[in-house]
Amino acid sequence: MEHSDEIKSLFKMYLEGKTDAVQEKILLRYLRDHKDAESELSAVMEAVWREEEMAIDEATDPEAELELIWTKINRSRRKRSTHFPLLRYAGALILLCSAAVIWYKLKPGRQHVVDPVALVSKTTVASEKIKMLLPDSSVVYLGSETKITWPEHFEPGHPRYISLEGEAFFEVKHDATRPFIIKSGKLETRVLGTSFNVYAYPADNTVTVTVRTGKVGVIENRNGIRTTLSLLSPGMRITYRNNDHNYQVSSVKATESDGWISNRFVFRDENLGDILFKLQRYYDVRFEIKNPALARCRFNATFFNQNIHGVMRQLSIMSSGHIKYRINNNKTVVLWGETCE
């Protein structure tokens, strides 16, 4: 794909945020190897700007568009540092950065001021799950002890910002002009239209994002420094640890991402302590482990449409009888017994 017309088309797609990783690599290679690349692509920017000027929506937020371009550049820079020598692509990246700045300056309507929009929030209690509809017709399933905050309406051309503390499954209505961004602690989950699950309880050490359909970008925003961690596809999960800021990307069954909505809880090689910590929110119970060694027992377990009695009975069987338990008034579960190790 070395023909200049194709490269111009590719660069236009880049400005619009529509390129994938392979296309970005092709574009970076062209910028590095062709001395006339800068003048060619400057002409593309001017042409695209003229098109935008003819059909401009005055509510479009150019700063949000600039942020999207910088995010793409940041992702390309991270990939380059992993797979290519640093200096080979320096000139190409400088040109792309310049393109982002020029694009920002050329865009009409930079002085447009948007009136503040009132925020709305919803909080669930222990064992409560609800389904709700956002102003853009996106569907959200809220887990127990979860708080979500969103604007009472989404501005045309502006990103759709959501704040989440807890667990929620999103079915986002596609809108290429308004990215859907969920802020959960230090992480931002960015999509255009897809379905995925976010687990982000402030009291927990981990935040997870699991994708069922579409693609999801996960960005770390720590101390004002934004870093793109991963671009997830269906069946992929990122687990981010708040204490040391490390993360891991793994493969899971896509259908497991929203199992909790239908009372289906899936655990893969997790210790008993973490399992009970997560289950107590959905069953509104408190667990007391008399022998701390039991908390280290590890399980692969699936609980489907079971009450707390069924859950504890299954855990006891899976532990070969090592775990003993007593349920008091369906509010407190006491566990004791020998270690599983």
KESE-459163 format. One record per residue (C-alpha): residue number from 1; residue in three letters; z, x, y. Coordinates in steps of 0.05 Angstrom, whole numbers. Last residue first. Layout:
REM KESE-459163
+-----+-----+--------+--------+--------+
!   i !  aa !      z !      x !      y !
+-----+-----+--------+--------+--------+
! NUM ! ALA !      Z !      X !      Y !
...
+-----+-----+--------+--------+--------+
***
This chain:
REM KESE-459163
+-----+-----+--------+--------+--------+
!   i !  aa !      z !      x !      y !
+-----+-----+--------+--------+--------+
! 341 ! GLU !   1017 !    -71 !   -541 !
! 340 ! CYS !   1030 !   -147 !   -542 !
! 339 ! THR !   1101 !   -138 !   -517 !
! 338 ! GLU !   1155 !   -178 !   -550 !
! 337 ! GLY !   1181 !   -245 !   -525 !
! 336 ! TRP !   1195 !   -283 !   -461 !
! 335 ! LEU !   1160 !   -333 !   -415 !
! 334 ! VAL !   1192 !   -386 !   -370 !
! 333 ! VAL !   1146 !   -439 !   -341 !
! 332 ! THR !   1172 !   -477 !   -281 !
! 331 ! LYS !   1145 !   -542 !   -251 !
! 330 ! ASN !   1125 !   -586 !   -310 !
! 329 ! ASN !   1198 !   -608 !   -315 !
! 328 ! ASN !   1216 !   -541 !   -348 !
! 327 ! ILE !   1164 !   -510 !   -392 !
! 326 ! ARG !   1190 !   -460 !   -444 !
! 325 ! TYR !   1152 !   -400 !   -470 !
! 324 ! LYS !   1147 !   -349 !   -526 !
! 323 ! ILE !   1092 !   -296 !   -525 !
! 322 ! HIS !   1089 !   -251 !   -586 !
! 321 ! GLY !   1061 !   -308 !   -628 !
! 320 ! SER !    996 !   -275 !   -645 !
! 319 ! SER !    983 !   -265 !   -571 !
! 318 ! MET !    923 !   -312 !   -575 !
! 317 ! ILE !    968 !   -366 !   -605 !
! 316 ! SER !   1018 !   -360 !   -548 !
! 315 ! LEU !    963 !   -361 !   -496 !
! 314 ! GLN !    933 !   -424 !   -527 !
! 313 ! ARG !   1000 !   -460 !   -526 !
! 312 ! MET !   1012 !   -439 !   -454 !
! 311 ! VAL !    945 !   -468 !   -432 !
! 310 ! GLY !    953 !   -532 !   -471 !
! 309 ! HIS !   1022 !   -545 !   -441 !
! 308 ! ILE !    995 !   -530 !   -371 !
! 307 ! ASN !    942 !   -584 !   -378 !
! 306 ! GLN !    875 !   -566 !   -408 !
! 305 ! ASN !    806 !   -586 !   -382 !
! 304 ! PHE !    776 !   -520 !   -404 !
! 303 ! PHE !    816 !   -456 !   -410 !
! 302 ! THR !    775 !   -394 !   -427 !
! 301 ! ALA !    809 !   -330 !   -448 !
! 300 ! ASN !    795 !   -256 !   -457 !
! 299 ! PHE !    865 !   -228 !   -455 !
! 298 ! ARG !    907 !   -168 !   -437 !
! 297 ! CYS !    982 !   -162 !   -445 !
! 296 ! ARG !   1010 !   -123 !   -386 !
! 295 ! ALA !   1052 !   -181 !   -360 !
! 294 ! LEU !   1088 !   -182 !   -427 !
! 293 ! ALA !   1119 !   -115 !   -411 !
! 292 ! PRO !   1158 !   -147 !   -355 !
! 291 ! ASN !   1201 !   -186 !   -406 !
! 290 ! LYS !   1232 !   -247 !   -373 !
! 289 ! ILE !   1166 !   -271 !   -343 !
! 288 ! GLU !   1179 !   -330 !   -296 !
! 287 ! PHE !   1118 !   -373 !   -277 !
! 286 ! ARG !   1119 !   -424 !   -222 !
! 285 ! VAL !   1076 !   -487 !   -226 !
! 284 ! ASP !   1025 !   -521 !   -182 !
! 283 ! TYR !    972 !   -522 !   -238 !
! 282 ! TYR !    916 !   -495 !   -195 !
! 281 ! ARG !    957 !   -446 !   -155 !
! 280 ! GLN !    997 !   -423 !   -216 !
! 279 ! LEU !    933 !   -406 !   -253 !
! 278 ! LYS !    917 !   -346 !   -209 !
! 277 ! PHE !    984 !   -311 !   -216 !
! 276 ! LEU !    986 !   -330 !   -290 !
! 275 ! ILE !    922 !   -293 !   -303 !
! 274 ! ASP !    941 !   -233 !   -261 !
! 273 ! GLY !   1007 !   -224 !   -300 !
! 272 ! LEU !    974 !   -236 !   -367 !
! 271 ! ASN !    926 !   -178 !   -358 !
! 270 ! GLU !    852 !   -191 !   -351 !
! 269 ! ASP !    798 !   -172 !   -402 !
! 268 ! ARG !    752 !   -228 !   -379 !
! 267 ! PHE !    784 !   -292 !   -354 !
! 266 ! VAL !    749 !   -360 !   -349 !
! 265 ! PHE !    779 !   -423 !   -320 !
! 264 ! ARG !    744 !   -489 !   -330 !
! 263 ! ASN !    776 !   -546 !   -292 !
! 262 ! SER !    708 !   -574 !   -269 !
! 261 ! ILE !    711 !   -539 !   -201 !
! 260 ! TRP !    743 !   -479 !   -235 !
! 259 ! GLY !    677 !   -464 !   -271 !
! 258 ! ASP !    642 !   -446 !   -206 !
! 257 ! SER !    622 !   -374 !   -217 !
! 256 ! GLU !    624 !   -379 !   -293 !
! 255 ! THR !    554 !   -409 !   -295 !
! 254 ! ALA !    525 !   -343 !   -270 !
! 253 ! LYS !    551 !   -307 !   -331 !
! 252 ! VAL !    577 !   -241 !   -307 !
! 251 ! SER !    549 !   -173 !   -287 !
! 250 ! SER !    590 !   -123 !   -247 !
! 249 ! VAL !    594 !    -91 !   -178 !
! 248 ! GLN !    657 !    -51 !   -163 !
! 247 ! TYR !    693 !    -40 !    -98 !
! 246 ! ASN !    740 !     10 !    -65 !
! 245 ! HIS !    775 !     -8 !      0 !
! 244 ! ASP !    841 !     24 !    -22 !
! 243 ! ASN !    890 !    -33 !    -13 !
! 242 ! ASN !    840 !    -90 !     -3 !
! 241 ! ARG !    804 !    -81 !    -69 !
! 240 ! TYR !    734 !   -109 !    -71 !
! 239 ! THR !    704 !   -141 !   -133 !
! 238 ! ILE !    629 !   -155 !   -129 !
! 237 ! ARG !    597 !   -203 !   -178 !
! 236 ! MET !    527 !   -210 !   -205 !
! 235 ! GLY !    499 !   -266 !   -247 !
! 234 ! PRO !    448 !   -288 !   -195 !
! 233 ! SER !    431 !   -231 !   -147 !
! 232 ! LEU !    478 !   -190 !   -103 !
! 231 ! LEU !    460 !   -144 !    -45 !
! 230 ! SER !    516 !    -94 !    -40 !
! 229 ! LEU !    565 !    -57 !      4 !
! 228 ! THR !    533 !    -61 !     73 !
! 227 ! THR !    579 !    -23 !    119 !
! 226 ! ARG !    603 !    -46 !    187 !
! 225 ! ILE !    651 !     -2 !    226 !
! 224 ! GLY !    696 !    -39 !    275 !
! 223 ! ASN !    759 !    -16 !    240 !
! 222 ! ARG !    733 !    -44 !    174 !
! 221 ! ASN !    676 !    -94 !    170 !
! 220 ! GLU !    651 !    -91 !     98 !
! 219 ! ILE !    586 !   -128 !     84 !
! 218 ! VAL !    565 !   -168 !     24 !
! 217 ! GLY !    493 !   -194 !     21 !
! 216 ! VAL !    479 !   -254 !    -24 !
! 215 ! LYS !    415 !   -271 !    -61 !
! 214 ! GLY !    395 !   -337 !    -93 !
! 213 ! THR !    433 !   -375 !   -147 !
! 212 ! ARG !    500 !   -367 !   -182 !
! 211 ! VAL !    529 !   -309 !   -144 !
! 210 ! THR !    601 !   -284 !   -150 !
! 209 ! VAL !    640 !   -255 !    -91 !
! 208 ! THR !    709 !   -226 !   -105 !
! 207 ! VAL !    766 !   -206 !    -60 !
! 206 ! THR !    824 !   -167 !    -90 !
! 205 ! ASN !    895 !   -149 !    -71 !
! 204 ! ASP !    919 !   -221 !    -70 !
! 203 ! ALA !    964 !   -251 !    -16 !
! 202 ! PRO !    905 !   -261 !     32 !
! 201 ! TYR !    868 !   -304 !    -21 !
! 200 ! ALA !    795 !   -286 !    -22 !
! 199 ! TYR !    755 !   -314 !    -81 !
! 198 ! VAL !    684 !   -330 !    -58 !
! 197 ! ASN !    635 !   -367 !   -103 !
! 196 ! PHE !    560 !   -372 !    -96 !
! 195 ! SER !    502 !   -419 !    -84 !
! 194 ! THR !    441 !   -401 !    -41 !
! 193 ! GLY !    409 !   -409 !     27 !
! 192 ! LEU !    406 !   -356 !     82 !
! 191 ! VAL !    464 !   -313 !     60 !
! 190 ! ARG !    516 !   -265 !     88 !
! 189 ! THR !    585 !   -253 !     58 !
! 188 ! GLU !    630 !   -215 !    106 !
! 187 ! LEU !    689 !   -175 !     81 !
! 186 ! LYS !    749 !   -146 !    117 !
! 185 ! GLY !    790 !   -210 !    111 !
! 184 ! SER !    744 !   -265 !     90 !
! 183 ! LYS !    688 !   -280 !    139 !
! 182 ! ILE !    632 !   -324 !    113 !
! 181 ! ILE !    563 !   -318 !    144 !
! 180 ! PHE !    506 !   -368 !    137 !
! 179 ! PRO !    443 !   -339 !    170 !
! 178 ! ARG !    410 !   -387 !    220 !
! 177 ! THR !    335 !   -379 !    230 !
! 176 ! ALA !    319 !   -376 !    156 !
! 175 ! ASP !    356 !   -441 !    143 !
! 174 ! HIS !    371 !   -458 !     70 !
! 173 ! LYS !    429 !   -506 !     58 !
! 172 ! VAL !    486 !   -468 !     27 !
! 171 ! GLU !    519 !   -491 !    -38 !
! 170 ! PHE !    586 !   -457 !    -30 !
! 169 ! PHE !    644 !   -449 !    -79 !
! 168 ! ALA !    711 !   -437 !    -48 !
! 167 ! GLU !    774 !   -396 !    -60 !
! 166 ! GLY !    829 !   -376 !    -11 !
! 165 ! GLU !    825 !   -357 !     62 !
! 164 ! LEU !    756 !   -371 !     90 !
! 163 ! SER !    724 !   -366 !    160 !
! 162 ! ILE !    654 !   -394 !    170 !
! 161 ! TYR !    600 !   -371 !    219 !
! 160 ! ARG !    532 !   -404 !    219 !
! 159 ! PRO !    488 !   -354 !    255 !
! 158 ! HIS !    454 !   -379 !    318 !
! 157 ! GLY !    383 !   -405 !    325 !
! 156 ! PRO !    405 !   -477 !    335 !
! 155 ! GLU !    480 !   -481 !    346 !
! 154 ! PHE !    522 !   -504 !    287 !
! 153 ! HIS !    569 !   -563 !    299 !
! 152 ! GLU !    644 !   -575 !    293 !
! 151 ! PRO !    650 !   -500 !    284 !
! 150 ! TRP !    681 !   -477 !    217 !
! 149 ! THR !    749 !   -460 !    188 !
! 148 ! ILE !    768 !   -460 !    114 !
! 147 ! LYS !    838 !   -456 !     86 !
! 146 ! THR !    853 !   -454 !     11 !
! 145 ! GLU !    917 !   -469 !    -27 !
! 144 ! SER !    876 !   -501 !    -83 !
! 143 ! GLY !    801 !   -492 !    -87 !
! 142 ! LEU !    752 !   -519 !    -37 !
! 141 ! TYR !    682 !   -541 !    -59 !
! 140 ! VAL !    633 !   -533 !     -2 !
! 139 ! VAL !    565 !   -567 !      8 !
! 138 ! SER !    517 !   -547 !     63 !
! 137 ! SER !    492 !   -607 !    102 !
! 136 ! ASP !    487 !   -567 !    168 !
! 135 ! PRO !    551 !   -600 !    195 !
! 134 ! LEU !    590 !   -580 !    132 !
! 133 ! LEU !    601 !   -628 !     74 !
! 132 ! MET !    665 !   -628 !     32 !
! 131 ! LYS !    688 !   -628 !    -40 !
! 130 ! ILE !    762 !   -623 !    -53 !
! 129 ! LYS !    810 !   -589 !   -101 !
! 128 ! GLU !    886 !   -596 !    -98 !
! 127 ! SER !    932 !   -561 !   -149 !
! 126 ! ALA !    972 !   -528 !    -92 !
! 125 ! VAL !    953 !   -554 !    -22 !
! 124 ! THR !    886 !   -554 !     12 !
! 123 ! THR !    872 !   -534 !     84 !
! 122 ! LYS !    815 !   -558 !    128 !
! 121 ! SER !    794 !   -529 !    195 !
! 120 ! VAL !    752 !   -549 !    255 !
! 119 ! LEU !    731 !   -504 !    312 !
! 118 ! ALA !    707 !   -527 !    380 !
! 117 ! VAL !    642 !   -496 !    404 !
! 116 ! PRO !    641 !   -450 !    464 !
! 115 ! ASP !    583 !   -462 !    512 !
! 114 ! VAL !    524 !   -417 !    499 !
! 113 ! VAL !    498 !   -371 !    554 !
! 112 ! HIS !    425 !   -351 !    554 !
! 111 ! GLN !    416 !   -284 !    588 !
! 110 ! ARG !    377 !   -255 !    530 !
! 109 ! GLY !    328 !   -313 !    533 !
! 108 ! PRO !    264 !   -275 !    519 !
! 107 ! LYS !    263 !   -221 !    467 !
! 106 ! LEU !    234 !   -156 !    494 !
! 105 ! LYS !    301 !   -120 !    500 !
! 104 ! TYR !    324 !   -138 !    429 !
! 103 ! TRP !    256 !   -118 !    400 !
! 102 ! ILE !    260 !    -52 !    437 !
! 101 ! VAL !    329 !    -39 !    409 !
! 100 ! ALA !    308 !    -56 !    338 !
!  99 ! ALA !    244 !    -16 !    343 !
!  98 ! SER !    285 !     44 !    368 !
!  97 ! CYS !    328 !     39 !    306 !
!  96 ! LEU !    265 !     35 !    263 !
!  95 ! LEU !    237 !     97 !    299 !
!  94 ! ILE !    302 !    135 !    289 !
!  93 ! LEU !    300 !    115 !    215 !
!  92 ! ALA !    231 !    143 !    206 !
!  91 ! GLY !    249 !    208 !    241 !
!  90 ! ALA !    311 !    218 !    198 !
!  89 ! TYR !    274 !    203 !    133 !
!  88 ! ARG !    262 !    273 !    107 !
!  87 ! LEU !    325 !    299 !    140 !
!  86 ! LEU !    376 !    267 !     93 !
!  85 ! PRO !    346 !    283 !     25 !
!  84 ! PHE !    332 !    221 !    -16 !
!  83 ! HIS !    366 !    176 !    -68 !
!  82 ! THR !    437 !    163 !    -45 !
!  81 ! SER !    429 !    178 !     30 !
!  80 ! ARG !    366 !    136 !     31 !
!  79 ! LYS !    401 !     76 !      1 !
!  78 ! ARG !    456 !     78 !     53 !
!  77 ! ARG !    405 !     86 !    109 !
!  76 ! SER !    364 !     27 !     84 !
!  75 ! ARG !    426 !    -17 !     83 !
!  74 ! ASN !    444 !      4 !    154 !
!  73 ! ILE !    373 !    -11 !    178 !
!  72 ! LYS !    376 !    -81 !    147 !
!  71 ! THR !    444 !    -93 !    181 !
!  70 ! TRP !    416 !    -68 !    247 !
!  69 ! ILE !    359 !   -118 !    242 !
!  68 ! LEU !    408 !   -175 !    228 !
!  67 ! GLU !    452 !   -155 !    287 !
!  66 ! LEU !    391 !   -155 !    333 !
!  65 ! GLU !    375 !   -226 !    311 !
!  64 ! ALA !    447 !   -247 !    327 !
!  63 ! GLU !    440 !   -214 !    395 !
!  62 ! PRO !    375 !   -251 !    406 !
!  61 ! ASP !    409 !   -319 !    399 !
!  60 ! THR !    356 !   -373 !    399 !
!  59 ! ALA !    377 !   -433 !    441 !
!  58 ! GLU !    316 !   -426 !    486 !
!  57 ! ASP !    271 !   -438 !    425 !
!  56 ! ILE !    210 !   -395 !    438 !
!  55 ! ALA !    142 !   -418 !    414 !
!  54 ! MET !     94 !   -381 !    461 !
!  53 ! GLU !    144 !   -325 !    474 !
!  52 ! GLU !    152 !   -314 !    399 !
!  51 ! GLU !     78 !   -303 !    391 !
!  50 ! ARG !     78 !   -254 !    449 !
!  49 ! TRP !    137 !   -218 !    418 !
!  48 ! VAL !    101 !   -212 !    352 !
!  47 ! ALA !     42 !   -180 !    387 !
!  46 ! GLU !     85 !   -131 !    426 !
!  45 ! MET !    124 !   -111 !    364 !
!  44 ! VAL !     58 !   -100 !    325 !
!  43 ! ALA !     32 !    -56 !    381 !
!  42 ! SER !     95 !    -14 !    376 !
!  41 ! LEU !     81 !     -9 !    302 !
!  40 ! GLU !     14 !     25 !    311 !
!  39 ! SER !     39 !     71 !    366 !
!  38 ! GLU !     98 !     95 !    324 !
!  37 ! ALA !     58 !    103 !    260 !
!  36 ! ASP !      6 !    149 !    290 !
!  35 ! LYS !     37 !    212 !    258 !
!  34 ! HIS !     37 !    183 !    188 !
!  33 ! ASP !     83 !    212 !    134 !
!  32 ! ARG !    153 !    191 !    155 !
!  31 ! LEU !    136 !    122 !    180 !
!  30 ! TYR !     95 !    109 !    117 !
!  29 ! ARG !    153 !    131 !     73 !
!  28 ! LEU !    202 !     86 !    110 !
!  27 ! LEU !    155 !     26 !    103 !
!  26 ! ILE !    146 !     37 !     28 !
!  25 ! LYS !    222 !     43 !     19 !
!  24 ! GLU !    231 !    -21 !     59 !
!  23 ! GLN !    182 !    -57 !     14 !
!  22 ! VAL !    220 !    -36 !    -48 !
!  21 ! ALA !    287 !    -58 !    -19 !
!  20 ! ASP !    263 !   -127 !      2 !
!  19 ! THR !    231 !   -148 !     67 !
!  18 ! LYS !    242 !   -215 !    103 !
!  17 ! GLY !    287 !   -195 !    161 !
!  16 ! GLU !    237 !   -219 !    214 !
!  15 ! LEU !    229 !   -149 !    242 !
!  14 ! TYR !    217 !   -124 !    171 !
!  13 ! MET !    164 !   -178 !    159 !
!  12 ! LYS !    128 !   -153 !    221 !
!  11 ! PHE !    133 !    -83 !    193 !
!  10 ! LEU !    101 !   -106 !    127 !
!   9 ! SER !     44 !   -139 !    164 !
!   8 ! LYS !     33 !    -75 !    203 !
!   7 ! ILE !     36 !    -35 !    138 !
!   6 ! GLU !    -16 !    -81 !    107 !
!   5 ! ASP !    -62 !    -71 !    166 !
!   4 ! SER !    -51 !      4 !    163 !
!   3 ! HIS !    -72 !     10 !     90 !
!   2 ! GLU !    -22 !     53 !     50 !
!   1 ! MET !      0 !      0 !      0 !
+-----+-----+--------+--------+--------+
***
